[in-house]
Amino acid sequence: ITGQKPIRDSKQACFQIVDIVELMKPVTKYAVQVADGNVLASIVRKATRISKTEKPGPVHIELPEDIARGLALDMMFVPNPIRRPIAEKKAIQMAVDVLQQA
């Protein structure tokens, strides 16, 4: 997560703002700028999901100062616990027996 100068009412010229999102795209699985505080929760959830899927890797979220200072009206998501499949003890014992006989 990085910060950025205000994007809505910046008093600096645009040439002084580095496009960090485009800079991060080649080295991350997902790079995005938060343009509205009401979608921050869904962006964080999406970035977390992407970072863990297939081959795990880095993601990047850019949060401009004016968006970070604002109030978000949306409710945060309640996280869903991820159930990891576990092999049955009988299957594990069978695998151990096969390996010991090899």
N, C-alpha and C positions, 0 to 999 in steps of 0.2 A: 504494500500500500504506500503510495507516494502522494504528496501534496502538489498543488499547482496554484498559480495566481488566480484571482477571481476570473471567471469566464463570462459572467453576465454583464458586469459593469466595470471592466478593467480600465484603469486610468493610464496604463502603460500601452505602448504600441504593440501590436501583435507580433512584430518581429523579435520582441524580447522574450517571448514565451516559447520554450522548447516543447516540441510534440513528443512527450515521453511515451505515450501510448504506441505511436508508430515505431519508436525506437525499441520498445520492448517486445513487439510482436514476433520478431524472428527468434527470440530467445525464451519465449513463454508459450504455454499452451493456450492462453487466453489473456487478452489485454483490453481494458475498457476504461473509459472515463465516465464517472458518475455525473450526469447532467441534471438530475433531479433527485433530491433527497428522499422522495417518496418511493423510489425504486431501489434504494440502497440495499435493503434487506434481500430482495430477490437477486441482485447482482452478486452479493456476497455468497448467497446460497449457490448460485450457478457456478461461481468461480471455485468454490470449495468442491462441488461435485466434479467439475472438470479436472481439478488438480488431482483427484483420487482415482479417476477412471482410467482404464487400460494401463498404460505405463504412467505412473505418477510423475508429476512435474510441476514447475512453478507457474503461477498465474500473477497477473498484475492488475491492481485497481488504482486508478488515479482519482483523488478526491480534491477538487478545487476548494479554495478557502471559503468562497461565498456559499457553496453548497454545504460544506461542513458546518458553517455557522447557522445555517437555516434550520427550521423545525420540520421534521418529517411527520406527516399525519397518519401514515399507514402503520398498522400493527406489525410487530416483528413476527416472523414465522416461528412456530413451535417445531423444534427439530424432531425428525423421525429417527428413532434408533435403527441402526442397520443390523439386521440379523445375519450373522455369518454362518454358513452351513458347516456342520461338524459331522465327521464320519461316525458311524455307530461303532461301539466298542468291539463288536463281533467282526466287523470289516477290518478294523485296525489289527486285531489279533490274527486274522487270516493273513494279512500282509506281512506281519512280523514272522509268522510261521513259514511263509514262502521265502522270505529273505534269509531266514536261518537255514533253510534246506538248500539254498543256492550254493 
